[in-house]
Amino acid sequence: MIACSKSRARSGRPSRVVRVAVIAMYIFTATAATCFAQSGTAGGRNSGREYGVNLTYAVYQYDPARSPSVEEVVRLSSTFSSPKEEMAHLRENNRLEGIEVRHVRSVGLRGGQAFDDAVRIGAQYLELSITPRKVARGYLKLDMKAVLNNGSMLDARNVEFDNFETVLLRGGRGMFGLDYRTGAGGRQESFPSERAILISITPEIVPVSSLRDRPEELARPVDEFGSPINLKQGDRFTPPSVTERVMPRFEAERGIKGSVLLGGIITPEGKVTNIRVIRSLESSIDDRAVDAFRQFGFSPALLNGKPVHSTYREEVTFADRLPTLLEIQEEAERQRRLEKERKEKEKQEAKRRKP
């Protein structure tokens, strides 16, 4: 169990208010939730205003055998606009090898409201449970649990956050990775290998009226015809999650700003059907977004551990963007390579000119 109490000093600590900038050309934010989550209240420290939290979290796996040891709780000095950029930082600064993103989710929760989630890893489900225990202006305390194949992978309690502070939680290890080798006849073979779990969490603390992607609005279990399923006391509903995304294709010179909100039904086989446009941007753009959405792969929703049909909502956002950290690093590496090649060429030319 990981426990972080309020005993750590907070005064004098520089506030990291780097907003989670959703600046990618198109960013898919898919959220959904448990139907029996409990609601609670958490007021501001000096006012009666109720605050909630828009949480963004990502589940990564990495190779612990080839990486330095990672603390149970790691507080990053900055926040990143995408998992790709965050992974680049972890490779560069934390020297994590074999890091891959397995799941990303955004959800808006009130204080005390539990949220259940799951992502398929191989033939198993990594089950997640997250609960904001206290939400106040600029301050969050939450619990995060992860279970794989009935074994605890993470049990972090009372973890504290400043607003927009990104915290990494290190989880357990398991044989859910894949390595590859060349077998007889040059055939490539895969075999299970050990990997460790790492969960990144970034909160945006807001008044409850400003919560986005509330669980009850985004996903619910339905039958094969799309009719809602009435849940009984004690039923546990886990929303579907995206396992594969396909980006809409547009002409490179076309600038697009805005977003398209799509809805559909995810089948127990992980396919999306009954797609509809909930909020339109432009008919031609809507059509491209729908075509891409139709090719998504999903882990289906679970009702009491069994795959079921479920509603699902996906927002496709188009915006001008700044270069990501990874792109900046790649460009810097390209410039270094060109400079090295230039110097090597000059050196060779100088050798040829010598009598």
C-alpha positions in Angstrom: 0.0 0.0 0.0 1.1 3.5 -0.8 0.1 6.2 1.7 0.7 9.9 1.4 -0.5 12.0 4.4 -0.9 15.7 4.7 2.2 15.8 7.0 4.4 16.8 4.0 5.1 20.5 4.0 3.0 22.5 1.5 3.8 26.1 2.5 6.6 27.7 0.5 6.3 25.1 -2.2 6.1 26.6 -5.7 2.7 26.1 -7.2 2.7 24.1 -10.4 -0.2 25.5 -12.3 0.7 24.1 -15.7 -2.7 23.4 -17.2 -3.2 20.2 -19.0 -3.0 21.7 -22.5 -4.9 19.7 -25.0 -3.1 21.0 -28.0 -2.7 18.0 -30.3 -4.1 18.2 -33.8 -6.9 15.9 -32.7 -7.1 14.5 -29.3 -9.6 11.8 -28.4 -11.0 12.2 -24.9 -13.1 9.2 -24.1 -14.8 8.9 -20.7 -17.4 6.8 -19.0 -18.2 5.4 -15.6 -19.8 3.4 -12.9 -23.6 3.6 -12.5 -23.7 3.3 -8.8 -20.9 5.8 -7.9 -21.6 7.6 -4.7 -21.8 11.4 -4.5 -20.1 13.4 -1.7 -19.3 16.9 -0.9 -16.1 18.7 -0.4 -16.1 22.4 0.3 -13.5 25.0 -0.3 -11.3 25.8 2.7 -12.5 29.3 3.2 -15.9 29.2 1.4 -19.0 27.1 1.2 -18.4 26.4 -2.5 -18.3 22.8 -3.5 -15.4 21.6 -5.7 -14.9 18.6 -7.9 -12.0 17.4 -10.0 -11.5 16.7 -13.7 -9.0 13.8 -13.6 -6.8 12.7 -16.5 -4.9 9.5 -15.9 -2.8 7.2 -18.0 -1.7 3.6 -17.4 1.8 2.7 -18.6 3.8 -0.5 -18.5 7.6 -0.6 -18.5 10.4 -3.1 -18.2 11.7 -3.0 -14.6 14.6 -5.3 -15.3 16.2 -2.8 -17.7 15.1 0.4 -15.9 16.4 2.1 -12.7 14.2 1.7 -9.6 11.2 3.9 -9.3 9.8 5.4 -6.1 6.3 4.5 -5.1 5.2 8.2 -5.6 7.0 10.4 -8.1 6.0 14.1 -8.4 6.8 15.5 -11.9 8.0 19.0 -12.3 5.7 19.7 -15.2 2.5 18.4 -16.9 2.4 17.1 -20.5 -0.1 17.5 -23.3 -0.2 13.8 -24.4 0.9 10.3 -23.3 3.5 10.4 -26.1 5.1 13.5 -24.7 5.0 12.2 -21.1 6.6 8.9 -22.3 9.4 10.9 -24.0 10.0 12.7 -20.7 10.1 9.4 -18.7 12.5 7.8 -21.1 14.8 10.9 -21.1 14.7 11.8 -17.4 13.7 8.6 -15.6 15.5 6.3 -18.1 12.5 3.9 -18.2 12.9 1.2 -20.8 10.1 -0.5 -22.7 7.5 2.0 -21.7 4.2 1.8 -23.4 0.8 3.4 -22.8 -2.0 0.9 -22.1 -4.9 3.2 -21.2 -5.9 6.8 -21.0 -9.1 8.2 -19.4 -10.6 11.6 -18.4 -13.4 11.8 -15.9 -15.1 14.5 -13.8 -15.8 13.5 -10.2 -17.2 15.0 -7.0 -15.6 14.5 -3.7 -16.3 11.0 -2.4 -17.5 9.7 -5.8 -16.0 6.4 -6.7 -15.1 5.5 -10.3 -14.5 2.0 -11.6 -12.5 1.4 -14.8 -10.8 -1.5 -16.5 -8.5 -2.1 -19.4 -7.7 -5.4 -21.1 -4.1 -6.6 -20.8 -3.6 -9.8 -22.8 -6.3 -12.2 -21.7 -6.9 -10.4 -18.4 -8.4 -7.1 -17.2 -6.6 -4.6 -15.1 -9.4 -3.3 -12.9 -9.0 0.3 -11.6 -10.8 2.1 -8.8 -10.3 5.8 -8.1 -11.9 7.9 -5.4 -11.3 11.6 -4.6 -11.4 11.6 -0.8 -11.1 15.3 -0.3 -11.5 18.1 -2.9 -11.0 21.7 -1.9 -9.8 24.8 -3.8 -6.3 24.0 -5.1 -6.1 20.7 -3.2 -6.9 17.1 -3.7 -6.5 13.9 -1.8 -7.4 10.6 -3.5 -7.2 6.8 -3.4 -6.2 4.7 -6.4 -6.4 0.9 -6.6 -5.5 -1.5 -9.4 -6.1 -5.3 -9.5 -4.9 -7.8 -12.1 -6.2 -11.3 -12.1 -7.5 -10.9 -8.5 -4.0 -9.8 -7.4 -3.3 -6.3 -6.1 -1.1 -4.2 -8.4 -1.5 -0.9 -6.6 -3.1 0.3 -3.5 -2.4 4.0 -3.0 -4.3 5.9 -0.3 -4.6 9.6 0.6 -2.3 10.7 -2.2 -2.1 14.5 -2.2 -2.1 16.8 -5.2 -1.9 20.5 -5.9 -4.0 21.7 -8.8 -2.5 20.6 -12.2 0.2 18.6 -10.4 1.1 15.4 -12.2 1.9 12.4 -9.9 3.2 9.0 -10.9 2.2 6.0 -8.9 4.3 2.8 -9.2 2.4 -0.4 -9.3 3.4 -4.1 -9.1 4.9 -6.5 -11.7 3.4 -9.3 -13.7 4.0 -11.5 -16.8 1.8 -9.4 -19.1 4.6 -8.1 -21.4 5.8 -9.6 -24.7 9.3 -9.9 -25.9 10.4 -11.3 -29.3 13.1 -13.6 -30.5 14.1 -15.2 -33.8 13.3 -18.9 -33.8 14.0 -21.7 -36.2 14.0 -20.8 -39.9 14.2 -17.1 -39.0 10.7 -16.9 -37.8 9.9 -14.3 -35.1 8.4 -15.7 -31.9 6.9 -13.9 -28.9 7.1 -15.0 -25.3 5.7 -13.5 -22.0 8.0 -11.2 -20.1 7.7 -9.3 -16.8 6.5 -5.7 -16.9 5.6 -3.2 -14.1 2.6 -0.8 -13.9 3.0 3.0 -13.7 -0.1 5.3 -13.4 0.1 9.0 -14.1 -2.6 11.3 -12.6 -3.2 15.0 -13.2 -6.1 16.8 -11.5 -7.9 20.0 -12.6 -9.8 21.2 -9.5 -12.9 23.2 -10.4 -16.3 24.1 -9.0 -18.7 21.2 -9.4 -20.7 23.2 -12.0 -17.6 23.0 -14.2 -17.0 19.3 -14.1 -16.6 17.6 -17.5 -17.2 14.0 -18.6 -19.3 13.1 -15.6 -19.7 9.4 -15.3 -23.5 9.2 -15.3 -23.6 11.2 -18.6 -21.2 9.2 -20.7 -21.8 5.5 -20.4 -24.5 3.0 -19.3 -25.2 -0.6 -19.9 -27.8 -1.4 -22.6 -29.2 -4.4 -24.3 -28.4 -5.4 -28.0 -31.2 -3.0 -29.1 -29.9 0.0 -27.2 -32.5 -0.1 -24.4 -31.1 0.8 -20.9 -30.5 -2.1 -18.5 -31.8 -1.4 -15.0 -29.1 -2.1 -12.4 -29.8 -3.9 -9.2 -28.3 -3.0 -5.8 -24.7 -4.1 -5.8 -24.3 -4.4 -9.6 -20.9 -3.2 -10.8 -20.7 -1.5 -14.2 -17.3 -0.8 -15.7 -17.2 1.4 -18.9 -15.6 0.4 -22.2 -12.1 1.6 -23.0 -10.3 2.3 -26.3 -7.6 -0.2 -27.3 -6.9 1.2 -30.7 -7.6 4.6 -32.3 -7.6 5.6 -35.9 -7.0 9.2 -36.7 -9.2 11.0 -39.3 -7.4 11.9 -42.5 -7.5 15.4 -43.9 -5.5 17.3 -46.5 -2.3 18.6 -44.9 -3.0 22.2 -45.8 -6.5 22.3 -44.3 -6.7 24.1 -41.0 -9.4 22.8 -38.7 -10.6 24.1 -35.4 -13.3 22.9 -33.1 -14.6 19.4 -32.1 -17.1 16.7 -33.1 -18.9 14.8 -30.4 -19.8 11.2 -31.4 -21.9 8.6 -29.7 -22.3 4.9 -30.3 -22.9 1.5 -28.8 -19.9 -0.8 -27.9 -20.7 -4.5 -28.4 -19.3 -7.3 -26.1 -16.9 -8.1 -29.0 -15.4 -4.6 -28.8 -16.9 -3.1 -31.9 -18.7 0.3 -32.2 -22.2 0.4 -33.8 -25.1 2.8 -34.1 -22.8 5.8 -34.4 -24.4 9.2 -34.3 -23.1 12.8 -34.3 -24.1 14.4 -31.1 -22.5 17.8 -31.8 -21.5 18.7 -35.3 -18.6 20.8 -36.6 -19.1 20.6 -40.4 -20.7 17.8 -42.4 -17.5 16.8 -44.3 -15.5 16.8 -41.1 -18.2 14.9 -39.3 -18.1 12.2 -41.9 -14.3 11.8 -41.6 -14.6 11.6 -37.8 -17.3 9.0 -38.0 -15.3 6.9 -40.5 -12.3 6.9 -38.1 -14.5 6.2 -35.1 -15.9 3.1 -36.8 -12.5 1.6 -37.0 -11.7 1.9 -33.3 -11.0 -1.1 -31.2 -12.4 -1.4 -27.6 -12.3 -3.4 -24.4 -16.1 -3.9 -23.9 -18.0 -2.7 -20.9 -18.3 -5.1 -18.0 -21.4 -5.7 -15.9 -20.4 -7.8 -12.8 -17.3 -8.9 -14.7 -19.1 -10.0 -17.9 -18.9 -8.2 -21.3 -22.1 -6.3 -22.2 -23.4 -3.8 -24.7 -22.8 -0.2 -23.6 -23.3 3.4 -24.7 -20.1 5.3 -25.4 -19.2 8.9 -26.2 -16.0 10.2 -27.9 -15.0 13.8 -28.5 -12.7 14.5 -31.5 -11.0 17.9 -31.0 -9.2 19.7 -33.8 -6.9 22.6 -33.0 -3.8 24.3 -34.1 -1.0 23.0 -32.0 2.5 23.8 -30.7 5.3 21.2 -31.1 5.3 18.5 -28.4 8.4 17.8 -26.2 9.0 14.6 -28.2 8.9 16.6 -31.5 11.2 19.2 -30.1 13.6 16.4 -29.0 13.4 14.7 -32.4 14.1 18.0 -34.2 17.1 18.7 -32.0 18.4 15.2 -32.6 18.0 15.7 -36.4 19.9 19.0 -36.2 22.7 17.4 -34.2 22.9 14.6 -36.7 23.0 17.0 -39.6 25.7 19.1 -37.9 27.8 15.9 -37.2 27.4 14.9 -40.9 28.5 18.4 -42.0 31.6 18.3 -39.8 32.5 14.8 -41.0 32.1 15.9 -44.6 34.4 18.9 -44.0 36.9 16.6 -42.4 36.9 14.2 -45.3 37.2 17.1 -47.8 40.2 18.5 -45.8 41.9 15.1 -45.9 41.4 14.9 -49.7 43.0 18.4 -50.2 46.1 17.5 -48.3 49.1 17.0 -50.6 
